[in-house]
Amino acid sequence: MILNGIAASGLGKAKQFTELAWVQAELTQKLGIRPHPGTFNVRLTESDQLEKWAALKRAPGIPIEEPAGSSCVAVCYRVLVNEAVPGAILIPGVPAYPADQVEIVARESVRGTVGVKDGDPITLRVLD
C-alpha cells in the first residue's frame, strides 16, 4: 500500500513517549528500531488516501504493549518514507486521535534525512 500526504509539525508530545525505556525496548525487539526521539508527522489530505489509511488501521499490526502486558498502547506497520528512510507507522491508542494524521518512528530524523519541510509531499510505502 502507498499513502501520499504532506509533512506536518506535531505537538512535540511523542518525544517523551519514544524516549521511555519500555517503548524503546518494544520497538527494538519487535521492529528492530531504536527510535530517534519523537515522530515524523504526515497529514493525509485527499479522500482516497484517507480511505486507504482507514483500511490499514483495520488490518492487524505489530502491537506495542506496556511492560505488564495490560494494554496495547500502539499498533505499528513497517514503512519506507520517500523510498529512503525505513521506519514504522505508529498508531497510538488515543481517543479522538486526528483521523488524517500518520506518525512515523525511525532510527534517524526523517525530516533531516529526507530534507523536507512542512507542506512538502511525502510518500509512505507500507511494507507489511
URDABEL-V535567 format. One record per residue. N is the residue number from 1. NEAR is the number of other C-alpha atoms within 12 Angstrom. D_LAST is the distance of its C-alpha to the last C-alpha in Angstrom with 2 decimals. Layout:
N,NEAR,D_LAST
N,NEAR,D_LAST
This chain:
1,20,8.85
2,25,11.48
3,35,13.48
4,32,16.96
5,32,19.26
6,30,21.83
7,34,22.22
8,28,24.11
9,24,25.90
10,20,25.21
11,14,27.79
12,16,27.36
13,17,26.68
14,26,23.23
15,22,25.02
16,18,26.77
17,26,23.66
18,33,21.73
19,21,24.96
20,20,25.36
21,17,25.43
22,23,23.44
23,35,20.62
24,30,20.60
25,21,20.66
26,30,17.71
27,37,15.51
28,22,16.92
29,17,16.56
30,22,13.09
31,31,11.36
32,18,14.17
33,28,15.26
34,28,18.91
35,37,18.87
36,30,21.40
37,26,23.56
38,31,22.47
39,37,19.65
40,44,19.32
41,41,19.74
42,40,18.86
43,32,20.74
44,32,19.77
45,24,23.11
46,15,22.74
47,16,22.67
48,16,20.09
49,26,17.64
50,24,18.59
51,20,17.94
52,26,14.34
53,34,13.99
54,20,15.73
55,16,13.52
56,28,10.32
57,26,12.57
58,14,13.50
59,18,10.16
60,15,9.84
61,26,8.48
62,25,9.78
63,28,13.51
64,34,15.90
65,24,19.22
66,22,22.82
67,16,24.68
68,10,26.66
69,12,23.59
70,9,25.47
71,14,22.82
72,22,19.25
73,24,19.74
74,32,16.25
75,34,12.67
76,37,9.91
77,37,6.47
78,33,5.91
79,33,7.79
80,28,10.53
81,40,13.80
82,28,16.31
83,18,14.89
84,21,16.59
85,29,15.32
86,30,12.20
87,37,11.68
88,43,10.08
89,41,10.90
90,40,13.38
91,37,14.76
92,34,18.13
93,19,19.93
94,13,22.87
95,10,25.08
96,9,25.68
97,13,22.89
98,20,23.02
99,23,21.06
100,29,20.56
101,33,19.47
102,44,16.12
103,44,16.38
104,49,14.69
105,46,15.44
106,39,15.76
107,27,18.18
108,24,20.43
109,26,21.85
110,36,19.61
111,32,22.72
112,16,24.87
113,19,22.65
114,23,21.82
115,17,25.34
116,23,24.90
117,19,27.08
118,18,26.89
119,18,26.65
120,21,25.04
121,24,22.25
122,34,18.66
123,29,15.62
124,38,12.13
125,28,9.37
126,31,6.01
127,21,3.82
128,19,0.00
